[in-house]
Amino acid sequence: MLTPTRAVLLVLALLVTAVPRVAAAQSPAVPYPDSLRSEWSVEPARAGRARVVGYLYNSNIKDAANVWLRVDRLGADGAVAGTYRRRMVGDVLSGGRSAFDVPVDEAGATYRVAVETVDWVKECR
């Protein structure tokens, strides 16, 4: 039979071992983050809108599939004032590049482009 002290110790041990797993599961890290590099610029479009257009380069030995980009509009203080997400069409093959085009609101704003998610694959398709 468990004594109250042993029960408390058992619960504490379970909590201590569960916390690192929860923190790791919530981490939005992209595997091989240095393998995907973007070059981009902001281009004005019709009706006062703009587009962030560019290329995503893949230096990994694996192909990048199901790539989602996040474009953050930054305010004067550097804080994120808006976010735009877009899935890239097609894969970014190993050693290759693929074009992207993300509609945004303002041509004169400051933006930051990041890869939000990617699936790394090495297979014949």
N, C-alpha and C positions, 0 to 999 in steps of 0.2 A: 504494500500500500504506500502511496506517495504522501510524504509529509508536506505541509504547506511550504516549507523552505525549498524542498526539492521541486515542487510544482512551479514555484516562482523561478528557480534556476533553469528549469527545463524550458519554460516560456521565453525567458531572456535569451537562452542559447538559440532557440528557433528564430527569434527576431533578429539576432545579430547575424546569423547565417543567411537570412532571407533578404536583408537590406542590400548587399552588394548585387544580388541577382536582379532586383527591381531596378536599381540605378542603371545597370548595364542594359537592361531591356529598353529603357527610355532614352538611351543615347542615340541621337540621330546621325551618328557618324557614318560616312560613306566609306566602304572599303577601298583601299588604294586611292586616296584622294588626290595624290600628286600625279596620277596617271591621266587625268582629264584636265586639259588646259583650254581656256576659252580666250578668243580674241573677238572683240565686238565694238560696235559704235552705235550711237543713237541717230536715227534718220527720221526727218519729218515725214509725215504722211498726210493724206487728205483729211479735211475737216478738223484741222488743228491737233490731231492726235499724232503719235509718234510710234516708232518701232525700234526695239533693240535687236539688231541683226549682227550675225557673226558666224564664227566657226568654232566647233568643239573638236580638239585634237586628242587622240588616244595613243599614249605611249606604252600601254600595257600589252602583254602577250595575249590577253584575252579580249574578245569583243565586248563592247558595252551595249547592252540591250535595255529596253524599257527605261530610257533616260528621261528624268523629269528635271527641268531647270526651274530655278527660283530667281526672279529678278526683283531686287529690293530697291525702292525709291528712297533715297536718303534725304533727310531734312538738313537745314543749315547747321544744326547741332550734331549731325552724324547719326541721329536716331532713325530707325526705319519708319518712314511715313506712309508706305504702301508696299504691297507685295503682289507680284504677278507670277503665276505658275503656268508652265506649258510643257507638254510632253513632246520630245523630239520625234520626228518622223523617221523611222528606220533605225538601224544600228550604227554605231560608230565603230568601224572595224579596226582591228589591231593595226597600229601604225598609220591609220588614216584620219580623215576628218569628215565632219558632217556639218551642214549649214543649219542655222536656226533663226527663227523670226518670232519675236514676242511683242505683241501690241502693248503699248504703255500709254499713259495719259499726256505727259508733257515732254516736249523735246528739250527744253532747257534745264530739266532737273538732273540731279546726279544719281547714277544707278550703280548697282553691284550685281554681278551675275555669279550664281553658284549652282553646282550640281546638287540637287536635293536627294535623289535616289537613283540607283543604277543596279542592274543585274549583270554580273560578269559571266560570260559564257565562252566556252571553248569547245565548239562542236561544228560539224558540217551541217549546213542548212541548205 
